[in-house]
C-alpha cells in the first residue's frame, strides 16, 4: 500500500511539473512594444528595428558584456595614420547558409550605405568613410575623408551590419525581408505583420558563445497593459519597456521579477526652425523654459531618469554637468512677448506610439505644460510605422518629440546629423557648427575633444537646436526562470538571454 501511495505521489508530481513547464523549455517568448519596419540593415530605422537585426546580422565591432567596444567580425583593427584604418576579419566566419564571409561583403555593404542612390538613412552616420579597399578575403582598409576618432564606433552594431553580396544580388532589395541572410546567432523563421517575429538558432553560427534558446519569438505588444497582462498570464517569458508606475505590481507578483539598468535614451523636442514661430530663437527658448522636466520624470517615470538640457546624458563622453535645463514659466511668457507673441499661438505637434518607448505620453504632458504659457499644441499621435516615414520625408508638423539612445557613449557620431542639413527632419543647416564638430572628430586627444564638445553642446542649448527633456532608465520584467543581462547602450541583445540557474 505504501508503495502504491508513493507511486501516486510521484505521478502527481510529474503531472504538476508538466502543467507548469512551457511546451518547449528551449523557447523564449518576449513581448516588445513595437514592430520592425525593414530587415535590410542599411534600410532599418529606429532602435527596435536595429535591435531585431542584431539577431540576424553582425558588425565589425560591438559592445561586449561589460559594455566595452570589442571586435566582432573584425579580429583586429588599428589606425595606421590620421585617415587610414586596417581591419582583419576573423577566421571561419560564415553566413547562416554556410557561405564564407569575405572582405568583399564588407566593401559591398558599406558602398551601398554610402551610395546616394540607395538612400540609406545611415549614410550620414557613416559620412566620413571615403573608401574601402580590399586586400584579400580577410584584410581590408577603410580610408576616411578626414581624421575620425569615431570610425570604430561607426561600424558597430547599429550602422555596421554586414550582408552577403551574393545573396543580396540574388534576391534584391524589395524581396530581401522575406529571406534575410546574415552571420548572426539566429535566422528568421517567420515574420507576421502586427503579430510577431520568430527566430531559430543558427546551426552554422561561428561564434564561441552559441545561442542558448532554440527559438526566440518577439510578440508585438505596443500597449503597456496588454504586454504586462501577457507576462502575468504566462503567455510571454519576458517583456521590455515596463512603465515605472507598474513596477510595484510586477514585483508583487509571484514568479516575476524586475530587471533594470542605466539607460542611454535621451528624450527631446525638435522644432521646424525654418518657419514661424520656431524660426525665432526666443520662442525655442520659451519652449525649454516652460517644461518642468522633474515633473515629467516623477509623474511618467517614477524617478527612473534625469533631466537633460539637450541630447548629452551623464554617461556621454564630453557631458558637462554645468549645462542644466531651467524651468521658469514666467520667463517663458516674457520671451513670447519679446518674440511678438503676447497672446501665444497654436501649432502642430507630432508624436507616436509603437517604438522602443512610448513617446505619446511624454508629448501629452509637454503639450499641457506649453499650453500654460500660451503655446497651444494640436497633437497628432500616430503609430511608429506611419510617423517614421513622415519624419524621413520631412512631412512632420512644426514640432515633434523623439528620443535617441546613445549606444556609442560618444555623440561625435551623431552631432553633425542634427545641424548639417543632410537629414531634412532636423531642419538645421549650420556650417559653422559643422566645422566645429569636424574639428572635434579630428582630435584624438580626449581632453581637447571633450572641451570642444562642451562648446558645441552649449551652442545647441543657446540656439534651442534640440530641446532636451530627460534621460530614461531601462526597465524589463521577466519570469524568475529567465536571466537577461541589461546593457547600458540600450541595445537589447536578446540572444544573450539564458535560463536562470
N, C-alpha and C positions, 0 to 999 in steps of 0.2 A: 504493500500500500504506500509505504514511504517512497519507494522507487517511482511509483505511478504519479504521486503528488509532485515529486521533483521533476518528472518529465513534463507535467502540465505547466509548471512554473517556467521551465526553460522554453517551452513552446510559446508561452505568453510573452516572455522577454523578447523572443525572436520577432513575433508579430508586432510588438510595440516598437522595436527598433526599425522594422520595415516602414512603419507608419510615419516615423519622424525623419527618416533619411530621404532626401530628394531622389527622384527617379534615377538620376545619374550623378553620383558624387564627384564625377570628373568634369561636370559642367559648372560654369559660373554665370549667373544672370545678374546684370547690373542695370538699374534704372537711371537713365540720364535725362537731363532736362532740355533736350533739343534733338536735332537730327542733322545728318550731313547733307551737303549740297552736291559736292563732287568727290570722287575718289581718285581723280587725276591730281597728283600732288601739286603741280605747279599752277593748277586752277583752283585749288582749295582756298576758301576764305572763311575766317572765323576759327576761334580756338578749338571748339568742339570738333570741327571738321579735321583740323590738323592733328588733334589727339587721336581720332579714329584712324587716321592714316598711319600713325606710328605702329598700329597693329600689323600693317601690311608692308610698310616701307621703312628704309633706314637711310641715315645721312652719314656724312663723313665724320662728324663729331656729334656728341650727345652729352647729357648730364648723367654722371654716374649716380649710384645710390646715395652718395654723400653730397650731391649737387655740384661737384666739381666738373669742369669740362674735360672730357676724355675722348680719345679717338674711338670711333665705332667701325665704320667701313675702312677708315684710314688707320693703318698700323702706326704711322708716324707722319708728322708734318713739321716744317720749320720755315722761318723766313730767312732767305739767303741774302736778300738785300731789301731796300725800302719798299720795293714793289713786286718782289718775286717770292713765291712760296712753293716749296717742293712737297709733294704728297706721295705716299706709298700705300697701296691697298693691302689689306691682309690676304694671306694665302687661303685658298679653299672656299671663298665666299661664292655661293650660288643663289640664283633666284629660286623661287619656290617650285619652278618647273624643272630644276636641276641644271639649267644652263649657267655657265660661269659669269660672274660679274667682271667686267674689264674697265680699264680707264676710258675706253671709248664710250661706254654707257654714261660715265660721269660727264664727259665732254658734251655728249648729245643732250643730256638733261639740262645742263646749265646753259648751253647755247639756246635751247628752247626758251628758257626763262628770260634770257637777255634779248631775244628776237622781238622787236616791237610789233610785228605782225601777229605773233602768238597771243599777245595781250595778257600775259601773266601778271596777276596782281602783285607777285613777288619781285618783279623787275626792279622796283625802287629799292628794295632791301638789299638786292644783290648788285646795286648800281655801280660799285667800284670795280667789279670784275670786268677786265678788259679782254682777257683771252685765256683759254685752257688749251695747253699744248700736251699732247700725248707722247710719252717717251717709249713706253712699251705697255703690255697689258696691265701691269701693276703700278707703273710710275707715271706721274704727270706733274705739270706745273700750272699754277694759277698766277697770272700777272694782273695786277690791279692798276687802275688808271692814275692812282695817287697813293701815297703811303697810307696804309689802312690797318691799324692795330686790331680792328674788329673782324678781320677776314675769317678766323677760325669759328667765330660765332655766326657769321653769315651763312655758313654751310652746315649748321647744326639742324636739329630736328625739324623746325617749322619750315624753313626755306630750302634746305639742302637735300631733301629726299631724292634718291636716285632711282630711275626707272630703267627698264630694259629697252634699248633702242630697237632691237629686233621685234619684240612683242608690240611695241607702240606702232611701228611701221606696218605691222600686220593687221592690227585691229582699228587703229585710227583714234583720234581724239573723241569723236562723237560716241563711239561704242566702248570706249575704254572702261567706263564704270561697270560694265557688265562682266568684265574679266580682268580686273587689276592684277598686276604681277610685280611683286617686289621681293626683297631679300629678308623681310621681317619675320617675326616668330609665328605669325598666323597667316592664313589665307582666307579669302572671302568664301563663305558658304552661301549666304543669300542676303539680299537687301530688299526689304519690303517697305515701300514708302509709307511714312506716317505710322509705322508699326515697330519694326526692329531691324537690326543688322546683326548677323551672326558670323563668327569666325571659327575655323577649325585649325588645330595645331598644324604647323608647317613641319611635316615629317623630314623635310630636307634642310631644316634650319641649321645654319653653320655655327652659330654662337655657342659658347660654353654653357651659358645659362639657358637651358632648354625651357620652353613654356611648360607650365605645370598642368593647367586645365586643358582637357581635350577640346572643349568648345567654350567660347566666351560669347555671350549674347548681350547686346545692348538694346534695351527696350526704350523707345522714345516716349517719355512721360513728362511733358513740359509743365504740367500742373503740379504744384508742390504737394497738395493734399493727396492727389492720386498716387504720386511717387511714394510718399510715406505710407499710405494705406497698403500699397503693394508689398512694401517691406514688412509691415506688421502682419500681413496675411501670409507671408512666406512665398509670395509669387516671385520675388527677386531676392538675391543674396546681399546686395549692396546698392546704395543709392548715392548720387552726387548732389551737391548744392542743397544741403539741408538748411531750411530757413532757421536762423538763430532762435527765433521765438519758439520753435518746436523742439529744440534740443532737450529741455527737461522732460517732455513727453516720451521721447525716444529713450532717454537714459532710465526712465521709469518702467520701460517695457522689458520683461524678462526675455533673455536670449538675444537682445540687441545691444549695440554699443555705438558710441560716437567716436569718430576718428577725425581729428582736426590738426591743423598745422598752419604755419605762416603762409600767407598768400602773396602774390605779386600783382594782383589785379587792381589797377587804378581806374576809378570811375571819373568821368569828366564830361563837360559840355563843349560842343562845337557850334559856332555861330557862323553864318554867312557874312564874312567881313567885307564882301563886295557890294552889299546892298543895305539901304536903311532898314531898320535902325541900327543894325550891328556893325555898320561901317564906321560908327563913331566909337572911339576907344573909351569915352566916358560912359557910354551905355554898357559896354562889356565889363567895365569895372563895377558899374552899379549891379550887374547880374551877380558878380562874385561876392560883393558886399551883402547882398540880400539873402545869401544862403547860409543857414545855420548847419554847418557840417556835423557838429557834435550831436545835434538832434537827429540828423539822418542816421548816424551810426548807432545811437542809442535806441531809436524807435524801430528802425528797419533791421539792424544787425546786432542788437543786444550787446553792443560794445565790442563786437568782433571786427575791429577796423581802426584806422587812424585817419585824421583829416589831412588833406594834401592841398597845396596851392596850385599845382599844375599836374604833370604826369610823373615827376620824380617821387619815389617812395623811399622809406628809410633804408631798405637794403640795396637800393640802386647806387652804383658807383657814381660819385660826384654829388650825392644828395647833400643839400645844405640845410641843416636844422634851423637856421635863422630865417629861412624863407617860409613863412607860415601864412595860412589864409586868415582873413579878418572878417568877422561878422559884425556889420554895422548897418542895419536897415535904414536908419535916419540919414546917414551919409549917402546911401544908395539913392534915396529920394532926392537929395540935394543935387547929386550928379545928373539925375534925369532932368532936373530943371535947367542946369547949366548946358545940357546937351540939346535943349529945345523941346523937351517932352514933359512939360509941367503937369499935364493931365495923363501921363502914361501913354501906353499904346497896346495894341493887340498884335500877336504874331503866331506863326505856326510852329509847332513843337512836335518832332517825330520821336517815337520810341518803339520798342519791340519786345516781344516775348520769344521763348524758344531758343535762347542762346545758352552759353555756358553759365550765365547768371541772369536773373530776371531784371531787366532794365526798366520795365514799365512802372514798377512800384517806386523806384527812385525818381522817375520822371514825374509821376503824380505828386510826390512830396515836394520836389523842386518847384513844380508849377504853382503849388499852393503858396510857397514862400515868395515867389516872384510876384504873384498877384497882390500880396500885402503891400508891396511898394509901388504898384501901379502898372506892372507888366503882366498883361493877361495872356496866358498861353492857351491856344487852341490845340489840344493834344490829339495826335493821330497815332494810335498804337496798333502795330501790325505784327504778324509772325516774322521771325528772322528770315524765312525763305522769301518773303515779299520785300521786307525792308532792305535786306542785304543788297540785292540787285539795284534797287533805287539809289542806295548810297553810292555804289560803284559807278552808276550812271549819272551821278551828280543831280539827282532828281528829288532830294530831300527838301523839307521845309526849312524855314530860316534858322531853326535851331534843332539839334538832336543830341541825345545823350548816348554815350558809348563807353566802353571800357577796354582797357588794354593790359594784358598780362606780360610783364617784362621778364620773359623767360631767360633772357641773356644777362640780367642784372646789370646791364650797361646800355643806356639809351642812345649811345653813339650809333647803334644800328638803325634807330628809328627817327631821330630828330629831324633829319632832312625831309622825311616824309611829310611832316606837318607844315613845312614852310617853303618847300621847293616848287610848289605849283604843279608837280608831276602827278599828284593824286588830286583830282578836282574836288573830291568830297571833303578836303580840308581847306580849300579855297585860298589859303595864304600863299603868296609868292613873294619872298623877301630875299633878294640876292645877297644883301649884307649879312643876314643871319646864316645863309647857306655857306658863305665864305668862312664865318666863324666856326661853323660845325666842321667844315673840311679841315680847318687848322687843328681842331681837337682830334679828329680822326688820324691825322698825320703825326700826332705827338705820342711817342712811345714812353715818355716819362710820365708816370701815373700822377704824380703830384701836380705837374703842369697841366695835364689833361683835366684833372679834377677842377682846377681853378678856372679853366676855360668853360667847363660845363656849368660852373656856378654863374658865370657871366651870361651864358646863354639862357639858362632857366630863369634868371631874373628878368631878362628881356621878355621871355614868354609870359611871365606873370604881369609885368608892367604893361604890355600891349594887350593882354587878355586873349592871347592866341589860343590857348587851351585853358579852360576854367576848371581847375581840379576840384573834385568833391571829396573822395576818400579812397583809401585802400582797404579792401576787404580780405578777411581770412578765409581759408578753405575749411568746409565742414562736410564730412561724409558720415554715413551711418551704415552699419553692416551687422549681419548675424555674428554672434560670437565665434562661429566656425570659420570666419574669413579674416585673414591678415592682409592689410594693404598698406604699403609704405607711402605716406604722403610726401611729396617733394615740393619744395617751396617755389620752383619755377612754374608751377601750375600746369604742367603737362601731366595729365592723368595717364600714367603708363600702366594700363590695366593688366598688361602681360606680366607685370611683376607681382600681381596678387597671388597669394598662396593659401592653402588650408591652414587654419590655426593649429598649432601643436597642442 
